């Protein structure tokens, strides 16, 4: 990596760290400004967090269209959390079709949390048990880098319940 690129990466990481500290201190407006600057320059973590700030109305007026813009940008830059967060927003808005699409995009990047969330959606649908079981089994085969211990435990728990219901 060229020295200029290394310097840019360090500067973006520093800006991201400043934003995190400002957020922890409750200064959401300044944190937002730091995230915005880093996101504009391509920092993927800042893009996701900027989407979160817009989605939650932190440091800026709540704007789900702008949140979606930054989540999509992060996704296009290789961050599965962008797709996952957009899927959650779409699900919460009642847009099931779009939520499923974005959960599937996150799953294609091995986002363990997305496997579990989509399985829950399928489980709630009539005739969706088999698809839910498949997603949960696939989630349980993911490695530590792709799924948290908490999500793995939730996947086991839901799958166990589904299998018990199936036997009845």
N, C-alpha and C positions, 0 to 999 in steps of 0.2 A: 504494500500500500504506500502511495506517495506521501511524503511528509505533510503536504498541504491537506490531504485527505485525513490523515491522522489528527492534525490540529483541528480540523472542522469537527470530526467525530468527538474529540475531547471537549470542544466548546459546546457542542449540542448536549452531551451528557452532563456537563456542568450546569447548563441552563435548565435541563430537566430536573437535576438534583435541587436546584434553587426553587423551582416550581413546587416540588414535593415538600420542601421545608416551609415554604410560604403557605401551602395548603394546610399542612399540619398546624401552623400557627393561626389558621383561620383567615388569612388574607387572600381570599379567593380571587379578587380582582387582579392583584399583582401576579398571583400564580397563573391565572388565565393568560395574562400578557406574556409571561415567560413561555408557557406552552404554545401559544400562538406563534411566537417568533421561531421556536424550535420546529414546530410542525410545518411551518412554511418552508423551512430549509430541509425537510425530509426526514426528521426524526420520528420514527414509527411509534415509539412509546408516547411521545407528545401528541401524535395524531390521535391515538386511542383515547388518551386522557382528555384532550380537547373535545372529542366527541362526548365523553362522559360529562364534562363541564356544561356543554350545551344541553345534553339530555336532562341533566339535573337542575339546570338553571343556576350554576355556581359561577360567580365571576362575570356572568353575562346573562342576558335574558334567555329563558328556556326556549330552545328552537330545535325541534326534532329534525327538520330538514338539514340544518347545519350539522347537527350531530351525525346524521346519516352520511353527509358529505365526507366528514373526517373519518368515520368508521370505514367507508368504502376505500378511501385513500390508503388507510393503514392496511386493509385487506389486500389491495393491489400491490402494496409494498411487502407482502409476505407475512402479515400478522393475522393469525386466525382469530384473535380476540376481537378484531374489528368486525369480522363477519358474525361472531357470536353475539357481541353487544348489539349489533343492528338487528339480529334475529330476535333478541329479547325485546327491544323497543317495538318491533313490528308485532310480536305476539301480544304485548301489553296494549297495543292499539287495536287489537282484534283482527289484524291482517294475517290470518293463519297461513294463507298460501305463500306470502312473502317470507314469513317467519320460517316456514319449512325450508324454503329455498336457501335462506341465509344460514340456517343451522346445517344444512347439507354442505354448504361451502366451507363452513368451519370444520365439519367432520372430514371433508376431503383433505384438510390440513392436519388431521389427527388431534383435534381439540376435544379432549375427554369430556369436558363439561357440556359441550354441544351434544355428544352422544346421549348423555343422560337427559338433558332437557328435551330433546326430540323424542326420546323414548317415552317420556312422561306425556307428551302431547299425543303420541300414537296410542298409548295405553288408555287415554281418556276417550278415544274415538271408538265407535262401534266397529268391531272387526280389526282393530289395530294391534291386538295382543301379540300376534306373531312378529310383526315389524318391530314392536317394542322389545320383545325377547331377543331378536337378532341384534339390534343396536346395543343392548345391554351386554350381550355375550362378547360383541366386538370391543366394547369399552373395557371389559375386564381383561382383554388380551393386550391392551395398550401398556407401554412402558411408563416408568416414573416421569419421564420428560413430557409425556403427553396427557397424563391424568393425575390429579391430586389423590392422596390417600382418602380424603373425605368423599370425593366424587366416586372413587372406586367402591367404597363402603356403601354409598347410596345405591350404586348400580347393583351390587350384590343383594342388598335388601329388597329392592324393587323386583329383581329377577326372582328371588326366592318366593315372594308373595304371588307373582304371576304364575309360577310353576305350581304352587299349592292350589291356586284357584283352578288351574287347568286339570288337576287330578280329581277334583270334586265332581 
